[in-house]
Amino acid sequence: MHFSKRHIPQLVLLTLLCWGAATPAHSQLKILDLLKPKQDTIKKDTARKPPPPPVSAYDKVINPHFKTQHGLFTIHQYKDSIYFEIPDSLLGRDIMVINRLAKGPAGYDAFPGEELDQKTIQFEKGKDSSIRVRYDLIVNLADTANAIYKAVSASSINPVVVTFPIKAYSKDSSSYVIDVSKFLTEKSFVNDIDDKTSTGKAMNTMLMKDYHVESIHTYPINVEINITKNTTTKLNQPATLETHTSFIVLPREPMQQRIFDPRVGYFADYLYAYGDDQQKMERRSFILRWRLEPKDEDRAKWEKGELVEPKQPIVIYIDPATPKQWRPYLIQGINDWQKAFEQAGFKNAIMGKDWPANDSTMSIEDARYSWLNYFPSATANAYGPQVHDPRSGEIIQTHIGWYHNVMSLLHNWYMIQAGAVDPKARKAKFDEELMGQLIRFVSSHEVGHTLGLRHNFGSSSRTPVDSMRSISYLKAHGHTASIMDYARFNYVAQPEDHIPEELLFPRIGEYDRWAIEWGYKSSHAKTAEEDKKITYKWITDRNAKNPRLWFGDGEGQRFDPRNQTEDLGDNAVKATAYGIKNLQRIMPHLPEWTREEDDTRDNLTEMYGELKNQYTRYMTHVLRNIGGVTQTLKADGQQGDVLAPVSKTLQQDAMDLIVDQVFTTPTWLLDPAVQNQVNTPNLSAGLAGITPTPNFVEDIQIRMLNSLLDLKRINTLLYQAEQFGAKAYPAEKYMITLHQAIWKELKGSGPVVIDRYHRNLQKAYLGNEMEVALSRSADALETDASTMIRVDMLTIQKEIEQALPRATDLMTKAHLMDLQHRIKSATADKPAF
């Protein structure tokens, strides 16, 4: 039996009674006595209970000293006394209460605009001259025409969280005055901070005190309240926060839902739907989207499929605190979505605008306005949230968060990924136009999130690798079908391809335009269920015609190697080979390209680190294909498997590239002309008591090898052979390829010389196998993978015995003798050997 929080009192009673049933009768009576108040206490309480406060005349409560504001509900304020006047028309309406950070202390990653908490409430009039506030826990859904509706209603009572005595009625009795002075300055839902937020993690939210209302403003659909409070940080430092609470009324009639389909990447909310004709409960997910409707005079044109302007376009204003030179590019990134909405039937549906400087009728606090909030932060990031109606998924408002230091991220990405082909990328500080275009790209990506779109990490896999070197293809399609991917810049393009700068950037692509069309185009269906049948067929038909419209859920289907971040193309091996060629071109130029007046090689140090990170990304993209399985969702009746292994050819190519680019030591990454100029001392760090930085090449070699020899990966290949048969990459071939790459020096009849890097690889290889040999876990004792590893270990033992006499190099000979001793120690007294 499941008990929700609101059932806790009943649960306590039930527990006591059940325990009492197993006790003597007199003990049961004692338990029940504990649950009953004493009779004299009841008399005293009744005698002392004060009568309900009288409802005073309006003029006596709201006197001329009060300042009054009219809006969603009326606010009366005089000094520390604050009254809400709730109109009859607002009773029972759903109101979102959103807490955000308005001001916070420096150094704690607490930035203005961060959402701290969210609730949905309703005001209702009690029978005892009170106004009660309930949380509206929007969980269940049922049609009022169904008999089950009564059961759903009875099982979905919303909790009362606060009750306010009515202090006065308006003169026409259409509104109710309540005193909220104490409520706003104590622990309540207007001051809640979720512990999972950045602010909640940094502050002791339970110790907040000294609340003070700084300001209140009311607008047609919202009320905004700023409250300061004192607390301490988790480091016990004093801190003052100013939070901003928005009361935003939701539409009286919810927008019709569009049922979520996993083949198009939208954020979604959900309800549990019940109906008389069901045989099981439906968890109904519906997408988040703005309400776009035609103007009344254009409805007939719109229904015929003509392009019309929406009654209420999506307008995103730019924070006036944004540096002026970047505002046009942020606006361009917003306006770039207009073409996508034209496919959904609306022109001029979205636009970015500067915030009007001298318009006193507009306020950034007004919930009718959405805007991009600029943060003066060292964080290199941006994000695109939205506020939505939990009943329907209708997006009400967005506050995009833009961190100032996102430019450092863009600079580093572009230099390392495009520096080989774009001369403008070869500077410590980019030209304003280049940085502006980089900002434009990120602006479009974040705006996509505010429109309801999720990341489509699989989109880049729809582009043939060689097509990214074709100007004509890139002009027609771009290097990635979706700007919602983390595809970044065209690192496949080679200098001889002469790809122009504008074709190196991601842009709003075919998938993005299709996703907006699917989410925002009207099916003209009367119900969400009927709409679902129509929009389901849209996806099936369109995906069959154009594979570039595929959605790859890299957040839900991480096992699918097509759904990776920071990758490009339909073949990770081929794309990586091109990417490494460009890194090799960039490496020797880093000292020149990062030079800046008054810099002490910090730029070089940073960019050398970025280059090594990019190399690691490339190799990770390749590695993910080994043992990988793809998942392609199909409609019922469609041909083809949903699950399939990565092709044997691609997996073998991946192994060969790792052998060539990792296990064949990439000494170019250790170019002394760069490595000896950076500010990361390593060689003598240990002598100075400093933990030395690992040799990068040695480190990535060992980490790659450990991953390849992981028992789970080998078992995965064996399981796939059972499931997919001849289509699977054979584990035996995999082990042979890996063995030959690491132990190649032992073959042949000539002298055996093993360099330091391969000696360390061999030690790591043998260490992995010894761990399996000595393990007593089920995975190590009861699988064919462990058998293969143990047999491989015996093969190594024989190869060392044969090679040892040919080892003339002193360190090679000592190394082989050491490995021989380790194997004997691991196999001694082991019956399996």
Number of C-alpha atoms within 10 A of each C-alpha: 2 5 9 7 9 11 10 11 9 11 14 10 14 12 10 15 15 11 12 18 11 10 12 9 10 9 13 18 13 12 15 13 11 10 11 10 9 10 9 9 10 12 11 10 11 10 9 9 9 8 6 10 10 11 15 14 13 16 12 10 18 20 11 10 10 16 13 15 15 14 13 19 20 20 21 22 17 14 9 11 12 21 22 18 23 23 18 14 10 17 16 16 17 23 23 24 21 22 27 25 22 19 18 18 15 10 10 13 16 22 23 19 20 23 22 22 21 19 16 21 24 19 23 19 19 14 7 9 18 19 22 18 21 20 20 21 14 15 13 18 20 19 14 12 10 13 12 16 18 13 12 18 14 9 10 14 13 16 14 15 12 14 16 17 20 23 23 23 22 16 11 6 11 12 21 24 27 22 19 13 16 13 15 19 19 16 16 12 20 25 27 20 24 16 16 11 15 17 25 19 17 18 26 21 22 13 12 19 16 12 18 17 18 12 11 17 18 21 21 14 17 22 24 20 19 23 22 22 20 18 19 19 20 13 9 10 10 13 16 18 21 22 27 27 27 23 24 25 23 20 16 10 8 14 16 17 21 27 25 22 16 11 20 24 23 23 19 21 18 21 18 14 18 22 19 12 8 9 8 9 10 14 14 17 20 24 24 30 27 23 18 21 21 20 14 10 9 16 15 12 12 20 15 8 14 13 19 20 19 22 16 14 18 22 20 24 24 22 21 17 11 18 10 10 11 16 21 18 23 27 21 20 26 27 22 20 24 16 17 23 24 20 18 22 23 27 17 18 24 22 18 23 18 17 18 13 8 7 8 7 6 14 14 13 17 18 21 17 17 22 21 26 21 22 19 13 17 13 15 14 17 19 17 21 19 20 19 20 23 22 22 24 27 26 19 22 22 25 23 27 21 24 19 18 16 17 18 15 13 18 20 19 19 24 27 27 26 29 24 23 26 17 12 15 24 23 17 19 15 16 11 11 12 16 20 19 19 22 22 23 24 27 25 26 28 23 26 23 21 24 24 25 25 21 24 28 28 31 36 31 25 22 22 17 23 16 17 27 22 17 17 12 15 19 11 10 20 26 36 32 28 32 29 29 26 22 26 26 23 27 28 27 28 18 15 8 12 13 20 12 15 13 21 23 20 25 25 23 22 21 25 25 21 23 26 24 18 19 24 21 19 18 16 10 14 9 11 14 12 14 18 18 13 14 21 16 12 13 20 15 12 14 17 12 10 11 13 23 24 28 27 31 24 21 14 9 17 16 17 24 26 31 29 28 20 16 29 35 26 18 22 27 26 20 24 27 15 17 25 19 14 22 22 14 15 20 21 16 15 24 19 12 20 21 18 16 6 6 10 13 16 16 19 24 19 14 24 21 14 18 22 18 12 19 18 14 16 21 22 17 24 24 22 21 27 26 29 22 21 21 18 15 16 14 13 7 6 11 8 10 11 12 13 18 23 21 18 17 11 18 24 19 19 24 21 17 20 22 18 13 17 19 23 15 16 13 11 12 19 14 11 12 13 17 15 11 15 20 14 13 13 14 11 11 13 11 10 8 8 11 11 15 13 11 11 13 19 18 15 18 23 21 13 17 21 16 13 20 18 14 20 14 17 25 18 17 22 21 15 22 17 11 13 13 13 11 14 24 25 19 21 13 11 18 17 11 15 20 17 13 18 18 18 13 16 23 14 10 9 11 16 19 18 21 12 13 16 22 19 17 21 21 16 18 21 19 16 18 23 19 12 21 21 13 13 11 9 9 15 19 15 11 14 15 24 21 16 15 22 20 13 16 20 13 12 19 18 11 14 18 14 14 19 19 11 17 21 12 14 9 15 19 18 13 20 22 14 12 19 17 12 17 18 11 12 15 17 11 9 10 6 9 11
